[in-house]
């Protein structure tokens, strides 16, 4: 195991801790949850940095990294839903987007089309990290002005989430030959 994979696994292991501290009613636990989330989000940047810098990009790392990212954000959002800090439809859109894009990338790989992460998708991830961090911190402080700022950032993250999903599908269908994806017998059913 190399350092980048270790950092990715750290992000995965942090998820249960994040959930425990986040759903607690203690304001101090909310700040601990924010620290865990920030540290875990930092490992997302660090694992990619070290993988490229040390030439340690691996198939396992390429597989685990996006899973760890999605798991971290989904767990945080579901926990925030549990404590009424985010609405269910927002969680459904974010998690649904992640499932749809993951499925699309699997289909694309099956037909030999690579759909790499775009700059827009990277901005989506950063905006989700910032929005979730702000919502967690808001739980600890509960200041009205901070709630407004967290809501604005959440809406920006939601917009980037939707736009980046559309971008993935657009780029896939622009590159892929639809006939190669759908067998003849299923094409007109």
C-alpha positions in Angstrom: 0.0 0.0 0.0 1.3 3.4 -0.9 0.7 6.9 0.7 -2.1 8.0 -1.7 -4.1 4.8 -1.1 -3.5 5.2 2.6 -4.9 8.7 2.5 -7.9 7.5 0.5 -8.5 4.7 3.1 -8.2 7.3 5.9 -11.1 9.2 4.2 -13.2 6.1 4.2 -12.4 5.3 7.8 -13.3 8.8 8.9 -16.9 8.5 7.7 -18.2 6.5 10.7 -16.5 9.0 13.1 -18.0 11.9 11.2 -21.5 10.4 11.5 -21.2 9.8 15.2 -20.0 13.3 16.0 -22.3 15.0 13.6 -25.6 13.4 14.8 -24.7 14.1 18.4 -26.6 17.0 20.1 -23.4 18.5 21.5 -22.2 21.8 20.0 -18.6 20.7 20.8 -19.2 17.5 18.8 -20.3 19.5 15.9 -17.0 21.3 15.8 -15.2 17.9 16.1 -17.3 16.7 13.2 -16.3 19.8 11.2 -12.6 19.1 11.9 -13.0 15.5 10.9 -14.8 16.5 7.7 -12.2 19.2 6.8 -9.3 16.7 7.5 -11.0 14.0 5.4 -11.7 16.5 2.5 -8.0 17.6 2.7 -7.0 13.9 2.1 -8.9 14.1 -1.2 -6.5 16.8 -2.4 -3.4 15.2 -0.8 -3.9 11.7 -2.2 -4.1 13.0 -5.8 -1.1 15.3 -5.2 1.1 12.6 -3.8 -0.1 10.0 -6.4 1.0 12.3 -9.3 4.1 13.7 -7.5 5.4 10.2 -6.6 4.1 8.6 -9.8 2.0 6.2 -7.7 -1.3 6.4 -9.7 -2.8 2.9 -9.4 -5.9 1.1 -10.5 -6.9 0.6 -6.9 -6.4 4.3 -6.1 -8.3 5.3 -9.2 -11.2 3.1 -8.1 -11.2 4.0 -4.4 -10.7 7.8 -4.6 -14.1 8.7 -6.1 -15.9 6.1 -3.9 -14.3 7.7 -0.8 -15.3 11.2 -2.0 -18.9 10.2 -2.6 -19.1 8.3 0.6 -17.8 11.2 2.6 -20.3 13.7 1.1 -23.2 11.3 1.1 -22.7 10.3 4.8 -22.4 14.0 5.8 -25.5 15.0 3.9 -27.6 12.1 5.3 -26.4 13.0 8.8 -27.3 16.6 8.2 -30.7 15.5 7.0 -31.1 13.5 10.2 -30.6 16.6 12.3 -32.7 18.8 10.0 -29.9 21.0 8.6 -30.6 20.1 5.0 -33.7 19.1 3.1 -34.3 15.6 1.8 -34.7 16.6 -1.9 -31.2 18.2 -1.8 -29.7 15.0 -0.5 -31.6 13.0 -3.2 -30.3 15.3 -6.0 -26.7 15.1 -4.8 -26.6 11.4 -4.1 -28.7 10.7 -7.3 -26.2 12.7 -9.3 -23.3 10.7 -7.9 -25.0 7.4 -8.6 -26.0 8.5 -12.2 -22.5 9.7 -13.1 -20.8 6.6 -11.5 -23.2 4.4 -13.6 -22.5 6.5 -16.7 -18.8 6.2 -16.3 -19.1 2.4 -15.8 -21.2 2.1 -19.0 -18.7 4.4 -20.8 -15.8 2.2 -19.7 -17.7 -0.9 -20.9 -17.8 0.6 -24.4 -14.3 1.9 -24.4 -15.1 5.5 -23.8 -13.2 7.3 -21.0 -15.0 10.2 -19.4 -12.4 11.8 -17.1 -13.3 14.1 -14.3 -13.8 17.6 -15.6 -12.7 20.9 -14.1 -16.4 21.5 -13.5 -16.7 18.3 -11.5 -13.7 19.2 -9.4 -15.3 22.6 -8.6 -18.5 20.7 -7.7 -16.6 18.6 -5.2 -14.9 21.6 -3.7 -18.2 23.5 -3.4 -19.9 20.5 -1.8 -17.0 20.2 0.7 -17.4 23.9 1.6 -21.2 23.8 1.8 -21.1 20.7 4.1 -18.4 22.2 6.3 -20.4 25.4 6.7 -23.6 23.4 7.5 -21.7 21.4 10.1 -20.2 24.5 11.7 -23.6 26.2 11.6 -24.9 23.3 13.8 -22.2 24.2 16.4 -22.9 28.0 16.3 -26.4 28.5 14.9 -25.8 32.2 14.0 -28.5 33.6 11.6 -25.9 35.3 9.3 -23.9 32.2 9.1 -27.0 30.2 8.2 -27.7 32.6 5.3 -24.1 32.2 4.0 -24.2 28.4 4.4 -27.5 28.3 2.4 -26.0 30.4 -0.4 -23.0 28.1 -0.7 -25.3 25.0 -0.5 -27.3 26.4 -3.4 -24.1 27.1 -5.4 -23.0 23.5 -4.7 -26.3 22.2 -5.8 -26.2 24.1 -9.1 -22.7 22.9 -9.8 -23.8 19.3 -8.9 -26.6 19.4 -11.6 -24.6 21.3 -14.2 -21.6 18.9 -13.9 -24.0 15.9 -14.3 -25.3 17.4 -17.5 -21.8 18.0 -18.6 -20.8 14.4 -18.0 -23.8 13.0 -20.0 -23.2 15.6 -22.8 -19.5 14.6 -23.1 -20.3 10.9 -23.0 -22.9 11.1 -25.7 -20.7 13.3 -27.8 -17.9 10.8 -27.7 -19.9 7.5 -27.7 -21.6 5.8 -30.5 -25.1 5.2 -29.2 -25.5 2.1 -31.4 -22.5 0.5 -29.6 -24.2 0.9 -26.2 -27.7 -0.3 -27.0 -28.0 -3.8 -28.6 -30.1 -4.0 -31.7 -32.9 -5.9 -30.0 -33.3 -3.2 -27.3 -33.0 -0.2 -29.6 -36.7 0.1 -30.4 -38.4 -1.4 -27.4 
